[in-house]
């Protein structure tokens, strides 16, 4: 499979932009635990989707094994802040649920832990690879608020 965008009614095993993803589709919808792995075999992320709707904890990790970010979904909506950490384990950004499936970037921290302005793109502020996180957000319809 070239892109892990969907099975029909079957297990999914695919390769997406540098990581593998495994899960199951039923009736064209993601259903069950979805896990991603980096090429080095370490976990990239995990989330549970029920009928295409995210439920519970989303956790993603850097390829060195440190936590990249985590938040909680309830009925497909992010209900807790998405907190992002750099590869050294320092908190770098906080995105708060903003309604309508959006997350608002509310706090940004530099490498020393000092809070800085949240202006700019997330990639400029936090230049980490968020492959599994981006996949989950795309498939749940969650996006950054403008």
C-alpha positions as CSV (number, residue, x, y, z in Angstrom):
1,X,0.0,0.0,0.0
2,X,1.5,3.4,-1.0
3,X,-0.5,5.6,1.4
4,X,-2.2,4.4,4.6
5,X,-5.4,6.3,3.7
6,X,-7.8,3.4,3.8
7,X,-8.6,-0.2,3.5
8,X,-12.1,-1.4,2.8
9,X,-13.0,-4.1,5.3
10,X,-9.6,-5.4,6.2
11,X,-6.4,-5.1,8.2
12,X,-4.2,-2.2,7.1
13,X,-0.4,-2.4,6.9
14,X,1.2,0.5,5.1
15,X,4.2,2.8,4.8
16,X,3.6,6.5,5.1
17,X,6.4,9.1,4.9
18,X,8.9,7.2,6.9
19,X,6.9,5.0,9.2
20,X,4.6,2.0,9.1
21,X,1.1,2.0,10.3
22,X,-1.1,-0.9,11.3
23,X,-4.8,-1.0,12.1
24,X,-8.1,-2.2,10.8
25,X,-10.8,-0.8,8.5
26,X,-14.5,-1.9,8.7
27,X,-17.0,-0.6,6.2
28,X,-14.5,1.8,4.8
29,X,-13.8,3.4,8.3
30,X,-10.9,3.1,10.6
31,X,-11.9,0.8,13.5
32,X,-9.7,-0.3,16.4
33,X,-6.2,0.4,17.6
34,X,-3.9,2.1,15.1
35,X,-0.2,2.0,15.7
36,X,2.7,3.6,13.9
37,X,6.4,2.6,14.0
38,X,9.5,4.4,12.9
39,X,12.0,2.7,10.5
40,X,14.1,1.9,13.6
41,X,11.2,-0.1,15.0
42,X,10.4,2.3,17.8
43,X,6.7,3.4,18.3
44,X,5.7,6.5,16.4
45,X,2.2,6.7,17.8
46,X,-1.0,5.0,18.9
47,X,-4.7,5.9,18.9
48,X,-8.0,4.1,18.9
49,X,-10.6,4.9,16.3
50,X,-14.2,3.5,16.4
51,X,-16.0,3.8,13.1
52,X,-13.6,6.4,12.0
53,X,-13.9,8.4,15.2
54,X,-11.0,8.8,17.6
55,X,-11.6,7.8,21.2
56,X,-9.3,8.1,24.2
57,X,-5.6,8.9,24.3
58,X,-3.5,9.8,21.3
59,X,0.2,9.5,22.0
60,X,3.1,10.1,19.5
61,X,6.8,9.6,20.0
62,X,10.0,10.9,18.4
63,X,12.2,8.3,16.6
64,X,14.5,8.4,19.7
65,X,11.6,7.0,21.9
66,X,10.8,10.3,23.7
67,X,7.2,11.6,23.9
68,X,6.4,14.0,21.0
69,X,2.8,14.8,22.1
70,X,-0.3,13.6,23.6
71,X,-4.0,14.5,24.0
72,X,-7.4,12.9,24.5
73,X,-10.2,12.5,22.1
74,X,-13.9,12.1,23.1
75,X,-16.3,11.1,20.3
76,X,-13.8,12.4,17.7
77,X,-13.1,15.7,19.3
78,X,-9.9,16.7,21.1
79,X,-10.9,17.4,24.7
80,X,-7.6,18.0,26.4
81,X,-4.7,20.2,25.3
82,X,-2.3,18.8,22.8
83,X,1.1,19.2,24.5
84,X,4.2,18.9,22.2
85,X,7.7,18.0,23.3
86,X,11.0,18.2,21.4
87,X,13.3,15.2,21.0
88,X,15.1,16.1,24.2
89,X,11.9,15.9,26.2
90,X,11.4,19.7,26.7
91,X,7.9,21.1,26.4
92,X,7.7,23.3,23.3
93,X,4.1,24.0,22.5
94,X,0.5,23.7,23.8
95,X,-2.5,23.6,21.5
96,X,-5.9,24.0,23.2
97,X,-9.2,22.7,21.9
98,X,-11.0,25.6,20.2
99,X,-14.2,24.0,19.1
100,X,-15.2,22.8,15.6
101,X,-12.4,20.2,15.5
102,X,-9.8,22.9,15.8
103,X,-6.8,23.4,18.0
104,X,-5.5,26.8,18.9
105,X,-1.7,27.3,19.5
106,X,-1.8,29.0,22.8
107,X,1.7,28.6,24.3
108,X,5.1,28.2,22.8
109,X,8.4,27.6,24.6
110,X,12.0,28.0,23.4
111,X,14.7,25.4,24.0
112,X,15.4,27.0,27.4
113,X,11.8,26.6,28.6
114,X,11.1,30.3,28.3
115,X,7.6,31.1,26.9
116,X,7.7,33.0,23.6
117,X,5.1,34.4,21.2
118,X,2.9,31.8,19.6
119,X,3.0,33.6,16.2
120,X,4.3,31.8,13.1
121,X,3.7,28.4,11.7
122,X,4.1,25.4,14.0
123,X,6.8,24.0,11.7
124,X,8.8,27.2,12.2
125,X,8.3,27.1,16.0
126,X,8.7,23.3,16.4
127,X,10.6,21.8,13.5
128,X,10.0,18.2,14.4
129,X,8.6,15.5,12.2
130,X,5.0,14.8,13.3
131,X,4.2,12.1,10.8
132,X,1.8,9.9,12.9
133,X,0.3,13.0,14.6
134,X,-0.4,14.5,11.1
135,X,-1.9,11.3,9.9
136,X,-4.3,11.1,12.9
137,X,-5.3,14.8,12.7
138,X,-6.0,14.4,8.9
139,X,-8.1,11.3,9.4
140,X,-10.1,12.8,12.3
141,X,-10.7,16.2,10.7
142,X,-8.8,18.0,13.5
143,X,-6.9,21.1,12.3
144,X,-5.1,24.1,13.7
145,X,-7.3,27.2,14.3
146,X,-6.3,30.2,12.2
